[in-house]
Amino acid sequence: GCNDSNKAKEEKCTVNKIYGFLKKKLKYPIEAERSAIEGTVNVTFVIERDGSVTEVKALNDIGGGCAREAVRIVKQFPKFEPGLNSKGESLRVQYNQPVRFSID
């Protein structure tokens, strides 16, 4: 829902939607909350030619089930607009997404 001829606006919209999705879906792991674990889990994933999200993996683990939760959420991302090459053909694109865990 962020298609825009202005690439900067499109990128900002996408980032805002991703962070909104993460905020809405994040379930702080009980073990992490009990142990007051906070930090960032970096998750890598691929957006396929059809816009689906695959190959989701945590690059680090801060403990308490946070990496598992970060991967769970990223696997739920809705389809993206796929990346395009100079000929307008869809590409597979790898992304990294930080998922922040902070006890409020």
C-alpha positions in Angstrom: 0.0 0.0 0.0 3.0 2.3 -0.3 3.4 2.6 -4.1 4.5 6.1 -4.9 6.5 7.6 -7.8 8.6 9.4 -5.2 11.0 6.7 -3.9 11.8 8.5 -0.7 8.1 8.8 0.2 7.6 5.1 -0.7 10.5 4.0 1.5 9.3 6.1 4.4 5.8 4.7 4.1 7.2 1.1 4.0 9.4 1.7 7.0 6.5 3.2 9.0 4.2 0.3 8.0 6.8 -2.3 9.1 7.3 -0.7 12.5 3.6 -0.3 13.0 3.2 -4.0 12.2 6.0 -5.0 14.6 4.5 -2.9 17.4 1.1 -4.3 16.9 2.1 -8.0 16.7 5.0 -8.2 19.1 4.3 -10.4 22.1 7.0 -9.9 24.7 8.2 -13.4 25.7 7.4 -14.2 29.3 10.9 -15.4 30.1 12.4 -12.3 28.7 10.0 -10.1 30.6 10.7 -12.0 33.9 14.5 -11.6 33.3 14.1 -8.0 32.2 15.8 -8.7 28.9 15.9 -5.8 26.5 17.7 -5.3 23.2 17.5 -5.8 19.5 17.3 -9.0 17.5 18.3 -8.5 13.9 16.4 -10.7 11.5 17.3 -11.4 7.9 14.8 -12.5 5.2 14.2 -12.6 1.5 11.4 -11.0 -0.4 10.7 -13.3 -3.3 9.7 -12.4 -6.8 6.0 -12.7 -5.9 6.5 -10.5 -2.8 6.3 -13.3 -0.2 8.7 -13.4 2.7 11.0 -16.5 3.0 14.3 -17.6 4.5 13.6 -15.8 7.8 16.5 -16.2 10.4 17.6 -14.4 13.5 21.2 -13.1 13.2 21.6 -12.8 16.9 19.8 -13.8 20.1 19.4 -11.6 23.2 17.8 -14.5 25.1 14.5 -15.2 26.8 12.8 -16.3 23.6 13.3 -12.9 21.9 14.9 -14.3 18.7 12.1 -16.9 18.3 9.5 -14.1 18.7 11.3 -11.8 16.2 11.4 -14.6 13.6 7.7 -15.4 14.3 6.6 -11.8 13.6 8.7 -11.4 10.5 7.3 -14.6 9.0 3.9 -13.0 9.4 4.8 -9.9 7.2 2.2 -9.4 4.4 3.4 -9.6 0.8 5.7 -6.8 -0.4 6.1 -5.2 -3.8 9.1 -7.1 -5.1 12.3 -5.4 -6.1 12.8 -4.7 -9.8 15.8 -4.7 -12.0 16.5 -2.1 -14.7 14.3 -4.1 -17.1 11.4 -4.0 -14.7 11.7 -7.7 -13.9 11.1 -8.8 -10.3 14.0 -9.8 -8.2 14.6 -11.7 -5.0 15.9 -9.2 -2.4 17.5 -9.9 1.0 16.7 -7.5 3.8 17.7 -7.2 7.5 15.1 -6.0 10.0 15.9 -5.0 13.6 13.2 -6.0 16.1 13.5 -4.0 19.3 12.5 -5.5 22.7 11.9 -2.9 25.4 10.0 -3.2 28.6 7.9 -0.1 29.0 
